[in-house]
Amino acid sequence: MTTFTSPRIDPRTGFIQFQLPLLYLVGNDHRGPALSLMLHYCPPQTQRSLYGQGFNDTLSYFNPESRQLQTADGEHFGLNQREGEWVFLPPSPLNIQLAPREDSLWLYYRSGVVEIMARSPQQPADDPLWRLQTRLSAGGNALFLRWKWRQNLALLTSVADNDGELMHASLRLTPPEVKNSGMGVNALTRCAVQTSVPSYRTSEAEIPNDADSNAQLSYTCFPASKAAVTTVLTLAGGKLVQLSCGPDGKRILCRIVYHPSLGVIQRVNLSGGVSESFSYAAGAVSPPYPIPYHHCQQRR
């Protein structure tokens, strides 16, 4: 399982490096396989994201157009076609083997885990990615992933094993702040749109596509259990501002504050009492992407 990583400056790129674990599932009565969903922050990632600007997940995928492969640990590899089959560009990794099929790509890991990536039946034509559909353990047990698209953004709506559902996702959209509208709190609450995705049913909510939209994305693990745990991502203005978890999803793990003009992370307050702050040059602009010149850690 990949653990929480506090934000820091990557010495190779100069950008802030930040990882957030969302969920960790072990299917089939702990016989496996396991699935870890992790968020990675990359400031140059400017396209719209379900998780907030700059964040993307580390689930495996393959892009046949760019010929880029992302594996389960978040590593990226280039592929090429040789005699009609996909192969790694040298140097090839020693712990992964490819097994191309007609409409899918299979990854065989040295640990015995197998991942199958393919297009989903309802996937938009302009979305080229082959996403993770099935993850198999060495013993043949399986996890099945279900996806739904709204405004060309993919939402992982369900993870199930051979016996039933292990996780379902819910998306709650709230309207942007209304100024001088005369609407009270109750009226704004009634405007909120809430959908849940139990047992293979997919969300009908629209993923926000404007800079002023707010949303809460929740992942409930083991929904049929009395000890179900929920992880909640809170977005404001299209940016991830809070991560919380627990049986009711109210235990705050971190809060994120963004630079008012640059739109990049300025401070992260962690639940353990640590605050990570980043300073930028007075004349920094974006793009080119601003690089912090100072990193300060404080304990409350």
N, C-alpha and C positions, 0 to 999 in steps of 0.2 A: 504493500500500500504506500502510495506517495503521500507525504505529510505536508502540513502547512509550512510555507516558506515565507518569512518576512521579507518585505521589499528591500532591495539593495541595488546598487549600481553595478551593472555588468561591465567588468574591466575590458572586455573585448569590443563592445559596441558603444559604451558610454550611456546606454539607455537604462531605465529602471527595469529590473527583473523582479517579477512578482508572480507567485503561484498560489492558487486557492483550491483546496480539495472540496468537491461538492458531495460526492457519495462514493461508497465502497461497498460492493455487493458480492456475496459468495453464494452461488446457487446450489440447488439440488442437495439440501441438507448438509451443506458445507463440504460436499464432495467436489465442488468446483463446476465450472471455472469461476474466476473472480473478474470483476469489472470495476475499474477505477475511473471516475469522471473528474477531471482536473481542469481548472481554468488557468490560462497563461496570459500575462499582460505584455503587450508589445506596442509601444507608442506609435510606430509607423503604421499600425493596423487601423486605417481610417475608414474602411467600408463599414456599412451597417452590420451590427452584430446583435444577436438575440441576448447576449450576456452583457452588453454595454460596449461602448466604443473602446477599442484597444484590447478587448479580451476575446479569446477564442479557446475552444476546448481541445483536449489532447487525444480524443478518440481517433482511431485509425481511419484514413480515407485515402483514395487514389484519384488523381485528376488526370484523365487520359490526354487532355489538351495540353497542359503544361508538363505532363509526364512526371509529376511530383507525387511521391508517396510519403504519407505520415504514418508511422508505426505506433504501437501501443504506448511506448515511452515518450512520445512526442518528437522523436527523431525524424529528420527528413532525408529522403534519398531520391536521386534521379533515376529514372528508368528509360530504357530504350527498347525498341522492337527489333528482334532478330528472328528471321524466318517465321514471322507472324506471331511470335510469343514475346511477352514482356520479360526483360532481364534487367538486373541491376547494372548501372554504370559503374565502372571500376573506381575505387576498390569496393568489392562486394562485401556486405556484412557477413560475419562468420556465424551469427546466431539466427539468421532468418533465411528461409528458402521460399521461392515463389513457385506457385503452381497455377498458371493462367488457365481459365476456362473460357468458353465462348462469350459469356455475358457476365463474368465475375472474375475476381482475383483472390486467390487463396494464399494466406501467409502461414508458413509453418515455422514456429519458434522452437529453438532448441529445448525449451522447458517442456515441450509437448503440446502447448496451446496452439490451436488453429483458429485463424480469423478469416471470415468470408466477407468480402466487400462487393457490393453490386448496386445497381440502380433500383430504386423502389418503383412499384407500378404507377403510383400517383405523382412521381417526381416531375417537376416542370422541365420542359425540353431545353430551356436555357441554363439549367443547372447541370454542369458536367460531372460533378463528383460522384464517385462510387463510394458509398458510405458503409460503415460496419453494419452488417445485418445479423450475423451469427458468430458467436464465440464458443469454441469447443474445447473441452479439457482433454487431457491425454486419455482419460477413461471413456470418452465419448459422450459425456454429459454436455448440455448445451445451454447457452443464454441466447434469447431472441430479442432483437431491438426493433422497435417500431417507430417510424418517423412520420411527421406531418409537415406540410409546407403552407406558410402564409406569407404572401408578398415576397415569395422567393427566398425566404429564410427557413432553414430546416429546424424543426423542433423535435427532440427526442421525447416521445410521449409515453413510452412504456418499455420496461425490461421484464422479461419473464423467463423462467426456467422450465424444465420438463413438467413441473407440478403446478405452476401458476404464476401469477404476477408478483414481481419483487419490488417494482417501483412504478409509480405513475406521476405524471407532471400536471401541474395546473398553472394557468396563466391568468392573472387578474390585471386588467388595464384600468387606470384611473385617468380622468381628464386632466389637462394641464391647469395650472393655477388660473383662476378667473378673477380678474381685477375689475372692481366697480361694476360687477354684474348684478348685485343684489341677491345673489343666490346664497342661501345658508349652507351650513355644513351638511344637514340632512339631504338637501337637494343635490349637492355634489356627490354624496354617498350613493344616492339612487342612480346617478349617471354612470357609476362604475360598472364595468362589465366583468363578470367573473365566470370562468369556465373550469371544469375539472375533467381529467382524462382517466377514468377508472377502467381497468380491464379492457385494454385494446381499443377503447373508443377514443377518437382524436378530438383535439380542441377545435372549436369553431371560431375562437376569438381571433382578431387580427393583431399581428405583431406591430407595435408602433413604428412608424416610419418618419416621424417628424422630430425635430430637435427639442420640442417642448413636452414630449410624451413621458408619462410615468407608468411604471409597471411593476408587478411582483411576480416572479417566476418561482414556483415551489416544486420541490422534488420530495415526495413522500416514499420512504423506503419501508418495505414490508407492510403495505397498507392493510392487510387482513389481520395483522398481529395487534395485540393489545399494547405492545411496546413500539408502535410505529414511530419513526423519527422523521421530521421534516426539515429540509434545508431550504431557506428562502433567500432569493436574490432580489434586492430592491433597487430599481432603476429610477433615476430622476433626470429629465432632460436628455435621455438617451445614454446616460452614463451610470455605471454601477456604483452605488453609494453605500450599500450596506450588505453584509452577509450575516445571516443568523441561522440558528439551528435549534434542535431539541424536540421533545414530544409535541410542543405547540409552536415550534419555529420562532420563539421569541428570545432565545438566548443569543445575544449579539456577539459575534466573533470579531468583526472589524467594521470600522467606518472609514470611508474614503472621501477625502476632500480634494477638489481639483483646482488648478490655477485658474483664476477668473477670466483671463484673456487667452492663455495658451491651450487650455482644455486638457492638460496632462496632469498626472497625479502630483499633488503638492504635499499631502500629509495622509498617513494611514494610522489610525488609532486601533490598536489591538486589544483584545479582551484581557490579556494578561497584564495590562498597565503600561505597555510600551507604545510610544509614539514615534513614528518614523517620518521625518520632515525632509523635503528636498527644495533647494533654492536654485533659481534660474537667473541667468544674466538679465540685466535691466532691458537690453535691447533685443532679447530673444524673440524670434518669430516662429510661426508654424504654418506651413512648411517653409524652409527646411525644419525638420523636427528638432525642437529644443532639447538640449542635453543638459542635465543638472550639473552644476559645478560644485555643489556642496550637499552633503548628506549628514543629518544629525539624528541621533537616537536619544530619546529622553524617556525616563521612567517616572510614572506618576505616583 
